[in-house]
């Protein structure tokens, strides 16, 4: 079983990305959970979301305290939220940032595991003309975890976008470009 913890701020799409990842993994025949941790969240407040993905039935129904992977959708959370808390030694962290791997590693207080960076905000601004980094981050975590192949992700998400954006299909190509770039532009390891 793969367990993923997402850190973001309200309105950035971390919850949505975790649910989209769950749907995509489900469509490949895996057992899934995708859920947010609710509290008094509001736009801009720190939020947490989770995924469990498995080849076998999942019988655990709790938050994830020792994730295999962590996704940080907003790098300003580093320092105010312990994003590496409980992260397994052989796990990895993916951070949306314009900083280098070395710069981020210094901010993570001695974390010495695998670290990946992806400038998902830049990708989003270039493709969507708005800061919605979750789409690129979704592709990035799929690449790191190898939950599914790139082409399977793109096909599944295109179908999902056709449904989600049925009233504004003109945004689908830009979202697909975010996915492709998110998958391809990761740095680190």
N, C-alpha and C positions, 0 to 999 in steps of 0.2 A: 504494500500500500504506500502511496505517495501522499504526504501531507504538506500543504502549502498555506502559509499565512501571508495575507496582504495587508500592507499599511498604506494609508492614504489620508486625504482630507475629504470631508463631505463635499460632494459635487464634482470630484475628479474621476469618478467612475470605477473605483476599486471594487465596490460591491458588484457593479454590473459586470466587470471583467471576470470576477470569480464565478458568477452565474453563467456567463457565456462559456467559460472554460469547462464548467460542469456539463453544460449541454453538449459541447463539442466532444468531450470524452465519452459521454453517454452514447452518442451517435456512433462511436467506434466499438460499442459493446461492453464498455467498462461500467463498473458500479461507481457511483459518484455521490458526493455531497458538496454543496456549495451554499454557504450561509454567512451572513454578516453577524457581528456582535453588536447588538443594539444597546444604546444608552441614550443620553440626552444629546445626540449628535445634531449638529446644525451645519450649514454651509461653512466650510473652512475648518471645522473641528476635526481632530484626528479620529479616524475610524479604523476598524479592523474587520477583515473578512477572511474566510477560510475555504479550503478545498480538501477533500479526501478523494482519491482516485485509486481504484483497485480492480484487479482481475477477478476477485472473489467478493462475495457479499460483505458489506460493511456493517458491523454490529455496534460500533462505537457511536455514541451520540453526545459529544461534548465539544468544548472548544479544543483547539490544538495547542498543546503546551510545549511540544518538542518537534517542531516542523522539520521536514527534510529540506524545504526551500522557503525563502522569504522574498517577497516582492515589495519594494518600497517605491510607491508611485510618486512620492514627493520627498526629495532629499532634504528639505528643511525639517523633516521629522527627526532626522539623525541628530542625536544629542538631547532631544526632548522626549523621545520615545526609545526604549531599549529594543531596537529592531532585531538584534541578534539574540535576544533572550530565548534560551532553550533550543536554539538552532543546533541540529546534530552536527558533530565534528566533520562528517563526510558530506554534509549538505552544501548549499550554496545560497548566495543572496544576489538578487538582481535589483539594481538601483537606477531609477530614472534621474539622470544628471548629465550636465555638460562637463563635469569634472572627470579627471583621469582615474583609473583604478587605484593608482598610488595615492592620489589626493583623498579619495573616499576611504581607503583603508586606514589612513591616519585618523579619520573622524570616528572610526568604529572601535576605538579603545581596545586594541590588542586582538581584534578578530583576525584569525590567520587562516580561515577557510577559503573556499572558492568564492570569488567576487566577480560579478559581471556588471558592466555599466551600459546603459543605452540612453541616448538623448531622445527619449520619447516625446518630450515637450516640443523640441525642435522639429521632429518628424511631423507631429500633429499640426504645428503652426504652418509648416510648409505645405502639407497636404490638405488640411481642413480649414486653415486660416483661423483656427481657434485652439486653445490649449485643452485638449482631451487626450491625455497621454495613455489612457487605459487600453486602447486598441493595439498600439505598438507594444505595450508591456505584456499584453495577453500573448502576442506572437513570440515575444522574447522568452517568456517562461515555458511555452510549449517547446521551443527549441532546446532550452537548457534541460528540461525534464525528459525530453524525448517521448512525451505522452502520445504523440501522433506525428505522422510525417507532415512536412510542409504542405504538400499538395492536398492532403486530406483536410488539414486545417483551413486552407484557403477555400476549398469547395464547400465545407460545412459553414464557414462564416459567410460566404457569399449567399448561400441559401438563407441563413439567419438574417442577414442584412436586407434581403429582398422582402422578407416578412416585416422586420422592424421598421424599415424605411419605405413601406409600400406607398405612402403618400408623398414621399420626396425621393424617388429613385435616383435623382441626379447626384446624391451624396454617396452612393454606393461605390463608384470608382475611386474616390478619394479615400474612403475607409479601407478599401482593398489595398490601396497603395501603402497606407499606414501599416497594415498587417505585413505586407511583403518586406517593407523596410525594417520593421520591428524584428522580424525573423533574421534578416540579413546583416544588420548593423550593430550587433552586440559585440562588445569588446571585453576581454578578460577570460578568466577560467581558472 
